[in-house]
Amino acid sequence: MTPTFAAVPAARNSRIWPWLAWALAIIAIDQFTKQWILSAYQLGDWTPVTGFFNIVRAHNTGAAFSMLAGAGGWQRWLFVGIGAAATLLIVWQLRKHPGQKLFCFSLASILGGAIGNVVDRLQHGYVVDFLDFYWGVAHFPAFNVADITISMGAACLILDEVLRARRGK
């Protein structure tokens, strides 16, 4: 039996639920780890783990690498707006391409991380960071689970495009 025109959008919508579940899992893990840091550490506290890694409590009012961190507060709402717009765009793309597994995994990873950081901005006015990698006295900016999944999603998007271009040749 051939599905009717009305059944196709419903089927397509149902195929995005695994991707939305992945994004929700990321949000849950991200928020759980951040709440743990907030309850166990004061701002600036740190625990050495290895010769190149610490657990710290840091607050980031800016974007990646603390860009605009000292901008006076308006950036909070800019980043919340960007996160909201990205959420709408990503959900639209997930609905449009639910069968493209690597593409949707990438987008859902970015979605979960973006929402995790937006929750922080709305709740605290800053993003909670706690993973601190360093070499000698040089420290990479602290980051969190959301940042990892955003970066992973971006890398997978690049890989998806490279694979798509190779298939096209």
N, C-alpha and C positions, 0 to 999 in steps of 0.2 A: 504494500500500500504506500502510495506517495504522500508525504506530509503536505498539508495545506499550507498556504502562504502564512496564515496566522500561527501555525505551529513552529515554523522555522525560527522566528525571533525567540520564542519560549525555549526551544532547544539550545539556541546559541547562548541565551542568558544562563541556562543551567550549567553550561560548560565553563563559565567563569568562576563558579563557586570554589573549585580547588585552588585557583589562583588567589581568590579573596581569603580563603582559609589560610594559605601560606602567609599572606600579608598580616592577617590577624595573629598568627603564631609569632611572627617577628615583633609585632607591637607588644604582645604579652611578654615575651622574653626581654625585650628592651626595657619595658616599664618595670618589670620585676627586678632586673639588675640595677636600674637607677634608684628604685625605692630602697633596695638593700644598701647602696652606697650612701644615700641620704640619711638612712637610719644608723649606719655604722661609722660614718666619718663626718668630721667637721670640715668646712671649706679649707683646703690647703693641706689636710692630713694626707699621709701617704704610708704605704707599706711596701717595702722592697720584696720582690718575688724572686727575681733572678738578677744577674749582673747587667741586664739590659732592659728590665721591665719592672714597673711599679704599678700598684693599684693606688690611685689618687682620687681626691674629690676636687673637681674643677667645675666652674660655671662658665659657660660660653654664651654671651649675649649677642655675638656676631654670627657670621656664616662660617663656612669651612675655613680652617686655620685662623679663626677669630677675626676675619675681615669684618670691618664695621663694628667691632665690639665696643668701641668708645664713642659711638655715634649719638648717644644721648637718649636712647629708648625708642625712637621712631622705627628703628630697624626690626624690632620685635614684630610689629604689625605688618611690615613689608614681608618678612619671612613667613608669617602665618598666611598671608595672602598668596604668596608663591606656593606654599604647601597645599593650600586649598585648590588653587588652579591646577597644580600638578596632579592632585588626586582626581579631579574631574577628567583631565586629559587621559590619565592612565586607565581609569575605569572605562572610559569610552574606547580606548585602544584594546583593552582586554575583551570587551564585548564584540569588537569588530574582528579580532583575530584570535579567538579562543583556542584554536587548534595548533597554533604555532608555539610549540612547547618552550623552546629556549627564549623566544621573544617574550612570552607571557611570564615565564619564571623571572626574567630580568626585570620586567615592569612591576611585577608583584613584589619583588625584593626591594625595589626603589620605593614603591608605595608604602610598604610596611615601615621602612626606615624613615621616610618623610613624615608619615603620620606620627611615629614615635617621637620625633623631634618637635613636631608641632604641638603635641600634647604637653611636652615640657615647657615650651614657650608660653602656652596658654595658662598652664598651671603655676609656673614659677617665674616666668619672665626671662628665663635662660634655659639652655640645654645643659643637662648634667653629663659631664664627661668623666671617665675614670680609668681608661687604659692609657698608660704612659710608657712609651718605648723610648730608649735613649742609647747613645753611644758616647761614652766619656761624660762630658758635661753638656753635650748637645742633645736636646730633647725634641722629639717629634711632637707636634701639638697633640694633646690628650684627645681621645675620641671614645666612642661608645658602640654598642651593638647596632644601633640604627645607622651609624656612619659606616660600619662594616658592610651592612647589607646594601646600602646605597652604592658604595664603591663596587661591591661584588656585582650588583645589578648593572651598573654602568659598564663594567668589564665584559659581562655576558652580552650586553647589547652590542658592543663592538664586535665580539666574537660572532654573534648572530648575523651581523651585517657582512662580515668577512665570508662566512659560510654561504650566505645568500648570494653574494657576488660571485663566488666560485661556482655555485650551482648554475648561475646564469650564463657562464662561459661555455 
